[in-house]
Amino acid sequence: MTRPGFCEALQTISGFVTDFQNSRPEQSPLTHTRTNHAFFPCRTKVHPEQQAASWLLCPSPRASGQPADSCGGPGFCCPQKLQFLLISCSETQDLRAETPLGDLWHHDFWGNQLSSNTSHKSYRPLTVLVFRMNCYLSGGFHPLSFHVVNILLHSGISILLVDVFSVLFGGLQYTSKGRRLNLAPRSSLLAALLFAVHPVHTECVAAVVGCADLLAALFFLLSFLGYCKALRETNKEGTQSTFWVLLSILLGAVAMLCKEQGITVLGLNAVFDILVIGKLNVLELVRKVLHKDRSLENTGVLRTEGLLFRMSLLALGGTGVLYVRWKIMGTGPPAFTEVDNPASFASSMLVRAINYNYYYSLNAWLLLCPWWLCFDWSMGCIPLIKSVGDWRVIALAALWFCLIGLICQALCSEDSHKRRILTLGLGLLIIPFLPASNLFFRVGFVVAERVLYLPSAGYCMLLTFGFGVLSKHTKKKKLIAAFVLGILFINTLRCVIRSGEWRNEEQLFRSALSVCPLNAKVHYNVGKNLADKGNQTAAIRYYREAVRLNPKYVHAMNNLGNILKERNELQEAEELLSLAVQIQPDFAAAWMNLGIVQNSLKRFQAAEQSYRTAIKHRRKYPDCYYNLGRLYADLNRHVDALNAWRNATVLKPEHSLAWNNMIILLDNTGNLAQAEAVGREALELIPNDHSLMFSLANVLGKSQKYKESEALFLKAIKAHPNTASYHGNLAVLYHRWGHLDLAKKHYEISLRLDPMASGTKENYGLLRRKLEQMQKKNV
């Protein structure tokens, strides 16, 4: 009687791994070759080699205009999934326990070497350290713990602002016992409440990477309060005052190591010292300068003891910190593209100035009316103003009308209290915003809600002062109070709504469609979300719109090409991927995907060249080595295939598909001993991979190591009890082993799970005939 093969079914080398941006790569359709036992293809999705997400996750998105990706290039990595960029963070090696802590000081926020020309230059080692501590304490990359930390930070900052606002509104006055007085308790509380519920903060609190802004804000405020300690006794000089100034500078440096914006606290400290302690009247000083008044030398600010000393310390400390920061950056500022910040690439200085100011007006509008919020404002979301005839110039005029009015009141008012509050409010609004203003260097975004976290404190201070002025000049105080309560309620409601949109990526992406319909990245992300859910038809529509809005959007071309490949529209897929690598020649993921398409078109030489090009641009690319091995297997270049898959497993030891294919190829070529050795090595590295258990069990069964084979089959079935081929091949093992009752049981389970499995039906037929013959012999 014919001996039963393992299902007498179809054996296959696992399919290709494509590289989607913002996705774990999917497998391509499987190709099958006839063999003597079945292989259940592994369906485990595989992470490509990580440059540092995207996003992870990705992630927020990088300031380069492309969110961080899980593929090593500047693509998009799961940035705004439920974890909100946690994936991009979790794939950063700096967060893993095995990475030395010293590496944090040489890497940027996304885990790249700062000395690299491709580094984002966002140097935030203390934020990464907090992430790492969070991972350690929570036992892994759990989104909940990261969100709890962000909420606690925001709550603490809001409480701390009560103290800060009390200083800004009421000044520094102390009791006889040395306790600082809060001369404006209501104003400071109201301003802190307005800050706490401002909807523009939703991104910083809801997005995991917003922790950088929150930590920077925390140390920013601590630095300011520390500086106030130095001013406690302005008539005394000595080590105590110097200590607090130095501590304030140190806290400012800590804030900068959380996010670059933090260093601006030194500017606010200087303004506060000059205006509040020095009691400088700018208008009076200008008048004396213009009239060459000899009493200029007696100006109060110059007589303030210790002021020049403190200013010197701030200037030297700030310069030193910035110099060290610049030296750490290594190769100069990061390189951005036109889609990141189109105004900064405009050839006309007038066009640049107009658009920069328009961006400022949009930021001001987000503070004033935070209803239109979007996770990303780049890629055509805000078209350039190219002439003064554009109606949007009105926004610039409105912004400067308000600013000039406030500045005039801050300088010219006879009320010194009013001058001080307006000046400090404007300082807190403007100074922390300066790094994002494009005035000193090009930034990698157009508008970003996260950079308004600290400036919004200045806005809340000015708004509170305005309510106070209105209350003093009207008898309808209850109406003003009701209006203030209404604003607090509406902002709270908007925070709840916006937080709900941040709960999952579909709501987040779709909410952006109404705000930024011209943003190619928004359409791209909606398309990616649809593709992940299996709705390829709708995903194609959004990908095509993304490419239409931005004809150089190579990441959209890459993902669209992958979907078209899966739909067997190979010609168009090849055209898109070829265009992508033509636009961006170092786009390794697109080169690899192009190779997969060319392989499917039987253009093997071109496919091999594309794979080689991908590896040239990304040396550590395990998925590309895997696909190269798949190509060699098709060409029956078995040694080359095994070498390529071995390279994949060296770069990524948990690469299950590469291990599986090595086992299968060695099995198919009769090298059972080597197949067994590779299988055992793989299971040591990935002990819970059921597909590896299954493959090794097949090899052991053919080597007549039935007991060990049985144990592995049973473990695989325990992990995946509804996999028909697992039961079918275990039945074959029992059939060969002579345990016919058990064989019959598992054949029947397998056929119940997959009634169309021809190999299982054939083997079951062999078993039934054997059982019938045995029954006749017994009779």
LUMSEKE-506440 format. One record per residue (C-alpha): y, x, z; residue in three letters. Coordinates in steps of 0.001 Angstrom, whole numbers, plus 500000, padded with zeros to 6 digits. Last residue first. Example, Ala and Ser with C-alpha at 12.3 -4.5 7.8 and 13.67 -1.06 7.14 Angstrom:
2
498940513670507140SER/495500512300507800ALA/
//
This chain:
779
488585486961510749VAL/489985490335511867ASN/490062491550508249LYS/491837488372507185LYS/494452488832509961GLN/494985492456508970MET/495447491471505336GLN/497990488829506379GLU/499884491378508510LEU/499995493816505580LYS/501219491091503252ARG/503908490145505785ARG/505005493759506146LEU/505312494330502412LEU/507324491112502083GLY/509622492267504875TYR/510128495513502963ASN/511107493607499822GLU/513366491225501723LYS/515054494187503455THR/515628495919500143GLY/517007492758498558SER/519594492073501263ALA/520698488547500230MET/519863486833503545PRO/522267489107505473ASP/522485488253509189LEU/519323486128509182ARG/517698488701506970LEU/518447491442509524SER/517194489339512436ILE/513977488589510521GLU/513418492244509676TYR/514129493062513338HIS/511388490786514665LYS/508847491755512003LYS/509328495441512785ALA/508895494722516497LEU/505607492986515733ASP/504566495781513383LEU/504957498717515719HIS/503078501006513300GLY/505648503790513230TRP/506389503158509539ARG/507092499481510199HIS/508933500312513446TYR/511251502623511478LEU/511617500068508687VAL/512572497451511307ALA/515187499860512699LEU/516443500131509122ASN/516839496369508788GLY/518372495897512243HIS/521083498446511509TYR/521434497107507973SER/522244493608509224ALA/525158494617511453THR/525580491859514015ASN/524728493902517122PRO/527410496544516574HIS/527614498789519673ALA/524219497703520986LYS/522842498009517452ILE/524052501621517245ALA/522474502394520620LYS/519205500772519507LEU/519176502785516271PHE/519812505990518239LEU/516935505336520647ALA/514578504441517776GLU/515349507705515982SER/514551509654519138GLU/511185507938519446LYS/510393508078515736TYR/510881511735515047LYS/508985511230511766GLN/511454513417509805SER/512361510324507763LYS/513100508529511015GLY/515180511449512249LEU/517312511298509109VAL/517810507528509388ASN/518655507870513091ALA/521273510500512172LEU/522989508052509832SER/522837505185512349PHE/524143507241515247MET/526951508488512992LEU/527842504875512132SER/527795503942515827HIS/530454506515516766ASP/530318506756520554ASN/529467510457520883PRO/532172511729518519ILE/532195515501519080LEU/528601515825520299GLU/527640513149517790LEU/528970515287514932ALA/527000518354515988GLU/523809516269516232ARG/524390514867512760GLY/525087518304511301VAL/521850519658512749ALA/519857516644511521GLU/521296516968508021ALA/520441520676508055GLN/516832519923508976ALA/516659517065506481LEU/517792519126503498ASN/516186516837500930GLY/519211516503498651THR/519835512928499740ASN/519676513894503415ASP/522134516751502946LEU/524451514378501103LEU/524058511685503762ILE/524711513997506721ILE/527743515561505033MET/529026512108504142ASN/528782510932507704ASN/530628513959509076TRP/533444513469506555ALA/533674509754507341LEU/533767510338511106SER/536774512697511081HIS/536786513322514851GLU/536886517112514418PRO/540114516951512383LYS/541067520244510805LEU/537539521642511174VAL/536093518263510171THR/538109518184506948ALA/537192521784506146ASN/533509520874506566ARG/534043517999504151TRP/535449520400501561ALA/532615522882502071ASN/529986520146501758LEU/531553518903498517ALA/531764522434497107ASP/528063522960497854VAL/527161519612496311HIS/528963519957493012ARG/527207516823491739ASN/530435515759489990LEU/530659512602492096ASP/529997514738495184ALA/532810517071494111TYR/535213514106494003LEU/534148512959497476ARG/534685516507498747GLY/538227516376497393LEU/538627513045499173ASN/537632514622502507TYR/539830517647501904TYR/542691515224501292CYS/541870513344504479ASP/541883516595506460PRO/545414517631505429TYR/546437520754507303LYS/547956522734504425ARG/550397520050503416ARG/552238520987500233HIS/549397523114498879LYS/546878520534500071ILE/548588517857497976ALA/548642520183494965THR/544909520842495322ARG/544228517112495458TYR/546311516581492313SER/544477519408490502GLN/541110517923491440GLU/542218514534490111ALA/543414516067486839ALA/540007517715486365GLN/538171514523487263PHE/539871512138484889ARG/537164509512485406LYS/539840506786485795LEU/538696506310489410SER/539189510051489916ASN/542689509742488480GLN/543427506981490981VAL/542112509073493878ILE/544107512102492696GLY/547268510010492574LEU/546569509038496182ASN/546414512708497121MET/549610513557495277TRP/551327510548496862ALA/550326511706500345ALA/551544515258499665ALA/555084514295498658PHE/556283517850497842ASP/557323516971494268PRO/559587514116495359GLN/560919512314492284ILE/558074513528490068GLN/555605512893492865VAL/556739509263493056ALA/556812508835489278LEU/553192509981489048SER/552304507551491841LEU/553941504671490017LEU/552417505497486628GLU/548961506017488131GLU/549096502642489861ALA/550239501013486622GLU/547207502410484824GLN/544770501692487651LEU/545225497979488075GLU/541833497883489832ASN/543147495620492602ARG/542557498479495041GLU/544514500753492733LYS/547351498232492606LEU/547441498278496416ILE/547585502073496486ASN/550321502208493844GLY/552424499760495867LEU/552002501964498922ASN/553052505115497070ASN/555889503421495176MET/557263502074498483ALA/557104505595499881HIS/558798507029496802VAL/561924504898497104TYR/563771506427494163LYS/564422503124492369PRO/566027501717495547ASN/566724497994495265LEU/564108497586492535ARG/561613499734494455VAL/562064497561497557ALA/561777494419495432GLU/558506495712493949ARG/557201496396497459TYR/558167492866498519TYR/556314491244495617ARG/553310493530496034ILE/553037492515499688ALA/552978488827498698ALA/549976489403496445THR/548325491798498898GLN/548098489350501771ASN/545454491296503693GLY/547223491327507040LYS/548065495016506704ASP/549470494257503252ALA/551769491622504724LEU/553106494082507289ASN/553595496713504607LYS/555498494232502443GLY/557782493272505335VAL/558327496988505953ASN/559196497689502327TYR/561526494684502125HIS/563389496010505184VAL/563386499543503779LYS/565028498383500560ALA/568027497007502475ASN/569909494587500236LEU/568857491521502276PRO/570305493129505443CYS/570970490403508017VAL/568775487613506609SER/565905489991505823LEU/566219491757509189ALA/564666488861511126SER/561662489208508826ARG/561043492764509957PHE/561249492020513672LEU/559256488806513439GLN/556451490556511545GLU/556588493644513766GLU/555807491906517005ASN/557587491475520348ARG/560901492750518981TRP/561845489309517681GLU/561252487883521156GLY/563583490519522579SER/566205489299520120ARG/565873485707521297ILE/565962486662524980VAL/568922488976524444CYS/570733486225522518ARG/570218483856525442LEU/571596486438527853THR/574583486981525575ASN/575201483230525396ILE/574962482855529184PHE/577267485788529938LEU/579772484562527343ILE/579666481053528804GLY/580185482415532317LEU/583311484196531077VAL/584566481029529365PHE/583912478975532505ALA/585887481496534551ALA/588754481366532053ILE/588731477554532194LEU/588668477666535983LYS/591701479945535938LYS/593781477407534021LYS/597093478500535531LYS/597521481243533010THR/599047484706533051HIS/596976486273535829LYS/593689484967534467SER/594505486224531000LEU/595171489728532355VAL/591893489673534289GLY/589961488491531244PHE/591476491355529260GLY/590468493848531951PHE/586908492558531756THR/586912492962527966LEU/588266496501528255LEU/585547497456530749MET/582829495786528673CYS/584015497733525601TYR/583934500993527551GLY/580383500244528694ALA/579502499399525065SER/580250503032524195PRO/577136504063526176LEU/574585501867524374TYR/576388501878521042LEU/574257504712519648VAL/571186502433519820ARG/572708499820517516GLU/572690502244514606ALA/575043501930511646VAL/575018504201508619VAL/572362506708509589PHE/571472510386509325GLY/574664511891510692VAL/576943514314508884ARG/578929516613511125PHE/582167516675513096PHE/583816513441511991LEU/580619511618510990ASN/581274509156513882SER/577891509344515606ALA/578769512362517778PRO/582147510671518577LEU/580668507478520050PHE/580471508827523605PRO/584237509584523436ILE/585347506270521897ILE/584431503476524301LEU/584622505445527556LEU/587958506892526412GLY/589249503477525346LEU/588392502093528769GLY/589920505147530470LEU/593146504744528527THR/593295500986529051LEU/592593501310532766ILE/595137504097533309ARG/597938502478531352ARG/597419499153533132LYS/597611500808536535HIS/600695502778535463SER/602518499564534505ASP/605452500578532343GLU/603214500308529306SER/603865502843526575CYS/600728504934526326LEU/597862502526527045ALA/599787499622525523GLN/600368501639522374CYS/596693502668522296ILE/595583499049522665LEU/597815497900519814GLY/596757500844517667ILE/593115499978518272LEU/593566496291517488CYS/595485496898514254PHE/593067499713513439TRP/590068497392513544LEU/591795494557511705ALA/592918496874508905ALA/589432498293508542LEU/587949494795508413ALA/590471493804505742ILE/589140496676503620VAL/586090494441503187ARG/587969492584500443TRP/587418495514498059ASP/590683496238496251GLY/591015499555498090VAL/588255500866495872SER/584731502222496189LYS/583543500476499339ILE/579902501498499547LEU/577180498882499899PRO/575915498215503455ILE/572169497514503507CYS/571733499912500610GLY/569072502054502196MET/570329502115505814SER/571035499463508453TRP/567705499417510310ASP/566382497382513241PHE/568915494649512528CYS/571264492624514712LEU/573635489955513470TRP/574505488090516667TRP/576229490837518608PRO/579781489478518208CYS/582291491834519836LEU/580038494838520233LEU/578436494359516821LEU/581919493807515386TRP/583088497170516764ALA/580117498863515118ASN/580988497137511850LEU/584608498287512190SER/583456501862512705TYR/581320501627509564TYR/584381500450507675TYR/586237503472508996ASN/583553505748507637TYR/583692503836504372ASN/587425504292503919ILE/587329507976504863ALA/584433508739502502ARG/586079506891499624VAL/589336508783500258LEU/587497512127500386MET/586062511398496952SER/582668512923496131SER/580715510387498189ALA/577739511996499929PHE/578899511128503461SER/579323507505502393ALA/575670507239501358PRO/574250507932504827ASN/570462507774504871ASP/570093506791501210VAL/572024509914500201GLU/569552512235501875THR/569758514149505108PHE/569276517832505860ALA/569230518825509507PRO/571957521087510930PRO/571489524859511088GLY/568329526921510845THR/567754527724514502GLY/568464524525516399MET/568012526560519594ILE/571116528597518738LYS/573146525421518310TRP/572016524056521674ARG/572834527365523361VAL/576317527253521833TYR/576781523611522834LEU/575863524390526450VAL/578186527402526563GLY/581101525510525046THR/580646522624527489GLY/580450524963530480GLY/583443527020529387LEU/585582523944528714ALA/584477522144531870LEU/585036525253534044LEU/588452525824532488SER/589392522198533052MET/588361522543536695ARG/590501525657537148PHE/593433524086535357LEU/593201521062537624LEU/592762523036540857GLY/596069521985542377GLU/597956519350540470THR/601347520895539717ARG/600775520938535977LEU/599834517255535951VAL/602922516364537901GLY/605351517696535306THR/607597520297536923ASN/607413522613533929GLU/608722519813531769LEU/611868519601533923SER/613616521720531340ARG/613597518804528926ASP/613217519937525355LYS/614131516415524210HIS/610961516052522114LEU/608843517718524786VAL/610344515561527534LYS/609730512399525539ARG/606146513401524782VAL/605461514025528488LEU/606903510656529452GLU/604680508933526893LEU/601612510841528050VAL/602104510008531719ASN/599711512394533469LEU/598638511270536924LYS/596795514568537448GLY/594072512807539421ILE/593831509700537282VAL/594972510848533845LEU/594006514524533830ILE/590819514207535851ASP/589661511091534016PHE/590257512660530601VAL/588391515817531624ALA/585436513863533002ASN/585288511780529822LEU/585131514940527733GLY/582368516374529909LEU/580470513111529506VAL/580260513865525771THR/577206516059526436ILE/574989512971526671GLY/575221512094522960GLN/572617514764522126GLU/569799512845523777LYS/567596513682526762CYS/568515517375526625LEU/572157516269526304MET/571877514289529554ALA/570468517404531254VAL/573478519381529964ALA/575798516724531394GLY/573903516941534691LEU/574521520710534699LEU/578211520210533964ILE/578470517724536850SER/576658520184539124LEU/579155522858538147LEU/582045520534538982VAL/580355519549542246TRP/579851523175543275PHE/583397524138542386THR/584802521422544648SER/582595522532547553GLN/583203526227546930THR/586893526043547473GLY/590101524261546751GLU/591520521480548810LYS/594413519264547774ASN/592305517229545407THR/589958516124548141GLU/587406513818546557ARG/587940515276543110LEU/584709517279543112ALA/582857514141544164LYS/584321512401541107CYS/582608515053539010TYR/579278514010540508GLY/580049510409539620LEU/580652511453536005PHE/577490513554535875SER/575463510704537353LEU/576862508387534672LEU/575873510734531845PHE/572527511383533560PHE/571652507692533307LEU/573119507300529817ALA/571023510190528483ALA/567919508682530075LEU/568629505303528487LEU/569375506734525056ASP/566150508768525057ALA/564155505811526425CYS/565113504003523232GLY/562031505731521828VAL/559933502937523334VAL/561915500242521560ALA/562621497149523659ALA/565296498673525931VAL/567208500679523338CYS/566857497959520698GLU/567939495182523056THR/571117496991524064HIS/573182495266521371VAL/572436491993523164PRO/574830492750526068HIS/573180491402529221VAL/573563494412531522ALA/576945495444530105PHE/578546492078530782LEU/577058492168534288LEU/578476495675534867ALA/581934494553533707ALA/581749491527536014LEU/580724493644539018LEU/583478496227538411SER/586093493511537986SER/585036491660541119ARG/584860494749543326PRO/588190496260542214ALA/589450498420545080LEU/586061499869545929ASN/586958502390548604LEU/585298505777548894ARG/584131506738552382ARG/585764509827553861GLY/586070508540557424LYS/589794507970557030SER/588966505730554093THR/588972507027550540TYR/590775506330547303GLN/589625507339543835LEU/590722504898541149GLY/590396501139541185GLY/589265500202537681PHE/587593503464536622LEU/586196504198540073VAL/584872500659540575SER/583534500809537037PHE/581392503826537923VAL/579994502216541072ASP/579114498977539279VAL/577806501153536450LEU/575042502426538716LEU/573605498909538895ILE/573551498593535090SER/572042502069534787ILE/569285501181537256GLY/568434497997535366SER/568365499843532050HIS/566102502526533514LEU/563771499973535083LEU/563492498101531792ILE/562778501313529891ASN/560123502395532413VAL/558437498983532224VAL/558396499228528424HIS/556649502607528557PHE/554083501304531059SER/553348498274528900LEU/552838500272525715PRO/549740502103527024HIS/549308505578525573PHE/547033507025528229GLY/546199507057531935GLY/549376505431533209SER/550432508496535210LEU/549614510993532459TYR/551118508950529628CYS/554281508361531647ASN/554503512064532463MET/554248512827528746ARG/556919510306527852PHE/559178511787530547VAL/558555515273529110LEU/559401513986525629VAL/562699512691527018THR/563302516051528689LEU/562595517922525444PRO/565210516039523399ARG/566180518283520470TYR/566743516079517419SER/566740518864514836LYS/564893516659512296HIS/562803519660511354SER/562095520164507651THR/563711523607507565ASN/561407524627510404SER/562911526550513321SER/562845523421515461LEU/559050523297515100GLN/557969519710514638ASN/556878517428517489GLY/558952514363516625TRP/561683515008519210PHE/562083518589518041ASP/559829521416519142HIS/560461524778520822HIS/561143523578524359TRP/558224521145524316LEU/555876524022523478ASP/556311525406527008GLY/554487522403528425LEU/551297523649526777PRO/549547520987524626THR/546157520004526111GLU/547683517090528012ALA/548871515367524851ARG/552455514251524565LEU/553555517317522591ASP/550860516570519991GLN/552896513688518628THR/550400510962517695GLU/551375508986520770SER/555042509128519835CYS/554526507740516339SER/552217505126517807ILE/554741504240520493LEU/557269503450517792LEU/557683499898518960PHE/554358499413520756GLN/554137495923519308LEU/554620497551515910LYS/557952498943514975GLN/557411502409513890PRO/553925502103512623CYS/554604505288510687CYS/557010505364507770PHE/557365508266505436GLY/558928511675505848PRO/555668513503505458GLY/552842514215507868GLY/550907511080507215CYS/551506509118510355SER/555074508446509410ASP/558485508718510993ALA/560925506201509661PRO/562784507213506580GLN/566526507317506678GLY/566641510880507903SER/567686509539511274ALA/564085508913511933ARG/562934505453512570PRO/562695504743515795SER/558790505394514250PRO/555940506203514021CYS/553962504810515184LEU/554124505832515485LEU/555667504700512946TRP/554854506899512287SER/554481509734513503ALA/554234513832514508ALA/553106515673511432GLN/549822513927511855GLN/546769514653509802GLU/545557511317508509PRO/544208508825510985HIS/540946507260509846VAL/539902503661509730LYS/536299503109510788THR/534411501088508232ARG/531478503482507987CYS/529182502678505104PRO/525770501331506151PHE/523232503598504528PHE/519969502296503188ALA/516929504374502359HIS/515083505642499308ASN/517975506243496987THR/519911504583494183ARG/523575505441493985THR/526482503292495107HIS/530232503368494696THR/532371501932497437LEU/535753500343496840PRO/538545502454498369SER/538765503063502041GLN/541948502333503962GLU/544357504837505431PRO/545972504179508780ARG/549266502689507920SER/552973503223507908ASN/552749505039504551GLN/549384504410502984PHE/547171507439502395ASP/543945506572500641THR/540519507522501966VAL/537903507522499241PHE/534552505823499605GLY/531612506773501808SER/528666508406500016ILE/526313505646499277THR/522658504700499657GLN/521569501367498222LEU/518403499710499364ALA/514695500468499719GLU/515402499120503223CYS/514611502485504764PHE/511590502990502579GLY/508369501045503236PRO/505121502822502260ARG/503529501199499266THR/500000500000500000MET/
//
